[in-house]
Amino acid sequence: MRSMESSTGPSHDGSPSRSSKRLLHIYPRSSQTMEELADASIHLIVTSPPYPMIAMWDAQFSLQDAAIGKALEEGKGNEAFERMHLLLDRVWKECYRVLCPGGFLCINIGDATRTVGSEFQLYSNHSRITEACRAMGFTVLPLILWRKTTNAPNKFMGAGMFPAGAYVTLEHEYILIFRKGDKREFRTPEEKARRWESAFFWEERNRWFVDLWDLSGVRQELGQSAGWGRGAKTRETSRAQEASKAPIESEAIQTPEASRIP
Ligand SMILES: C[S@@+](CC[C@H](N)C(=O)[O-])C[C@H]1O[C@@H](n2cnc3c(N)ncnc32)[C@H](O)[C@@H]1O
C-alpha cells in the first residue's frame, strides 16, 4: 500500500486548484474487507479483478476456495464459475458499503471462453457481475465495450471455417459502471465550484463518453529489464503483501487527465 500527496494541477482558468493536494493510500491485501475505510466514505472505485475462468487466475481463486480447483478437475465448469464469482461478490458488497451515496463503481472485466471437461462454452463474467451488483442495490448504468483486437494465430476457435462448430472470437472487454443510489447532488457553493472545476472539455467528453472504446495497449516503460512480465509483477506484489500489512508511503504520479475527473 502507498500513501502519497500530489498536486492536481491548475483549474480551467489557469489558477491553482483549490483542492490541490490529494493523499493516496494503497493497502496490499484483499479488498473483500476494507475495514480501514469508513462506510460511505469513497466517491469512485475503479478496479480490474481477476477474470473468472481465465486460466491464469485459477490458482488465485482456488487458493481461496479449494472446491474451485476440484470442480475444474472434475469438468464442472459452471460450478467453478459460480464459486469464483461468489468470491468477487464479497468485494462488490464491500465496495457498496464504502461508497458514498451517488458514488461510482467501475469494473474492467472480460468474458471467458473455455473448454472444461469436454464442453466448450462462454462464461459471461460481465453479465454475472452486473446481476450481482444489481441485486446488491447498485444502479446499473450504461457500460463501455472496450475493443481489444487480437492477432493471435489461434484467434478463430472451434472448427475454424466450418459451420456449425465455428465460434466468434472475443475481441473485447467491458467497463461496467454502477452507481450507489441516486445521482449525487451539489448543494453548497463550494461543491458547485468544485463540480465546475471538474468539468470535461468538449473534446474529452466526446472521446471518453462513448460506449465503444477502440484503444490498443501501450508498452509500459516501468524501468525494469526486458522480460519483466505480468508474472514477475504478480510475484513482487505477493512478496510486498507478505512483508507488510501496513500502508506503504510513496510519491504520487497523476496525469492531467486524471486531475480533471471528478
Ligand atoms: C486482472 S489483474 C489486474 C491487474 C492490474 N490492473 C495491473 O495492471 O496490475 C487482477 C489483480 O487483482 C488482484 N486480486 C485478486 N484478488 C483480489 C482481492 N480479493 N483483493 C484485491 N486484489 C485482488 C490480483 O492479484 C491481480 O493483481
The ligand as a MOL file (V3000), in Angstrom:
LIG
                    3D

  0  0  0     0  0            999 V3000
M  V30 BEGIN CTAB
M  V30 COUNTS 27 29 0 0 0
M  V30 BEGIN ATOM
M  V30 1 C -6.7330 -8.5940 -13.8360 0
M  V30 2 S -5.4980 -8.2360 -12.6440 0 CHG=1
M  V30 3 C -5.4360 -6.5140 -12.6600 0
M  V30 4 C -4.0540 -6.0460 -12.6680 0
M  V30 5 C -3.8700 -4.5350 -12.6030 0
M  V30 6 N -4.8590 -3.8240 -13.3790 0
M  V30 7 C -2.4880 -4.2150 -13.1170 0
M  V30 8 O -2.3490 -3.6300 -14.1760 0
M  V30 9 O -1.5460 -4.5990 -12.4510 0 CHG=-1
M  V30 10 C -6.2780 -8.6420 -11.1140 0
M  V30 11 C -5.4830 -8.2520 -9.8690 0
M  V30 12 O -6.3490 -8.3960 -8.7270 0
M  V30 13 C -5.6110 -8.9500 -7.6520 0
M  V30 14 N -6.5760 -9.5530 -6.7090 0
M  V30 15 C -7.1030 -10.7880 -6.7390 0
M  V30 16 N -7.9850 -10.9610 -5.7290 0
M  V30 17 C -8.0040 -9.8010 -5.0360 0
M  V30 18 C -8.6960 -9.3520 -3.8670 0
M  V30 19 N -9.5640 -10.1530 -3.2220 0
M  V30 20 N -8.4630 -8.0910 -3.4300 0
M  V30 21 C -7.6030 -7.2810 -4.0850 0
M  V30 22 N -6.9180 -7.6380 -5.1940 0
M  V30 23 C -7.1160 -8.8820 -5.6640 0
M  V30 24 C -4.6960 -9.9300 -8.3560 0
M  V30 25 O -3.5950 -10.2700 -7.5370 0
M  V30 26 C -4.2890 -9.1630 -9.5890 0
M  V30 27 O -3.1710 -8.3540 -9.3230 0
M  V30 END ATOM
M  V30 BEGIN BOND
M  V30 1 1 1 2
M  V30 2 1 2 3
M  V30 3 1 2 10
M  V30 4 1 3 4
M  V30 5 1 4 5
M  V30 6 1 5 6
M  V30 7 1 5 7
M  V30 8 2 7 8
M  V30 9 1 7 9
M  V30 10 1 10 11
M  V30 11 1 11 12
M  V30 12 1 11 26
M  V30 13 1 12 13
M  V30 14 1 13 14
M  V30 15 1 13 24
M  V30 16 1 14 15
M  V30 17 1 14 23
M  V30 18 2 15 16
M  V30 19 1 16 17
M  V30 20 1 17 18
M  V30 21 2 17 23
M  V30 22 1 18 19
M  V30 23 2 18 20
M  V30 24 1 20 21
M  V30 25 2 21 22
M  V30 26 1 22 23
M  V30 27 1 24 25
M  V30 28 1 24 26
M  V30 29 1 26 27
M  V30 END BOND
M  V30 END CTAB
M  END
